[in-house]
Amino acid sequence: MGTLIAWFSGSRLMLVAGKWAAIALTISLFLLSLRRSAERAGRLAERLENREKAYEIQRRMLEASSRRPRNSNELARRLRNGKF
């Protein structure tokens, strides 16, 4: 068994194959890392877009509430004038 391991580690062909296997493993791990990073960036972009939509809706609601009638007299006045 020891001689077989020594032959594999000492063989020039096995050393070259080992280098290429290490390079292939490194490249595949790098590509997987890029993919995960892109997925995470996509999720963050979607979250940001949803948050911006929610803020826009909230801003519109606040603007609408600032234009509301302050009391019942103002409400009645608006209804009579047709400006409600």
N, C-alpha and C positions, 0 to 999 in steps of 0.2 A: 504494500500500500504506500509506504514511504517513497519507494522508488518511482511509483506512478506520479505522485505529487511532485517529486523533484523533476521528473521528466516534463510534466506540464509547465512548471514554473521556469524551467531552464530552456525550454524549446523556444526558438526564435519566432516560430509561427504562432505559438500560444501567447507570447508577449505582444505581438502585433494585434492579434485578435482581442486580447484583453484591453489594449489601448482603445481600439475601435468600439468595444463594448462600453467602456467607461465614457467615451465621447458621446455615444448614442444615448446612454442613460442620462448624462448631463443635459443634453439637448432636450430630451423628452421631459425631464423634470422642469426645465426652464419654460417650455411651452405650456405645461400644465399650470405653472405658476402664473404665466401671463393670462391664461384663460380665467383663472380664479380672480385675478385682479380686475379683469374686464367685467366679469359678472358683478363683482362688488361695486365697481364704478357705475355700472348700469342701475343697480339697485339704489345707490345713493342719488343718482340723477333723477330717478323716478320719485324718490322720497322728497327731493327738493321741489320738483314740479308740483307734487300734491300739496306740499306745504305752501307754496306760492299761491296756488288756487284757493286754499283755505283762507289765507291772509286777505286775498282780494275780496272774497265773499264777506269776510268779517268787516273789512273796510267799508264795503257797500252798505252793510247793515248799520254800521255806526253813522254813516252819512245820512241814511234814511231816518234814523232815530233823531238826528239833530234837526230835521225839518218837520218833525211831528208837532201837532198842536200841544201847547203846554198845559192847557186846562180845558174845561168843558165850554167856557165862553168862547175861546178861540176856535174850538171845534165847531160850535154852532155858527160862528161867523163865517168860517170857511165853507160850511155846507150851504149857507144862504147865498154866498157869493159864487158857488160852483167851482171853487178852486181846490177842492180836496183831492 
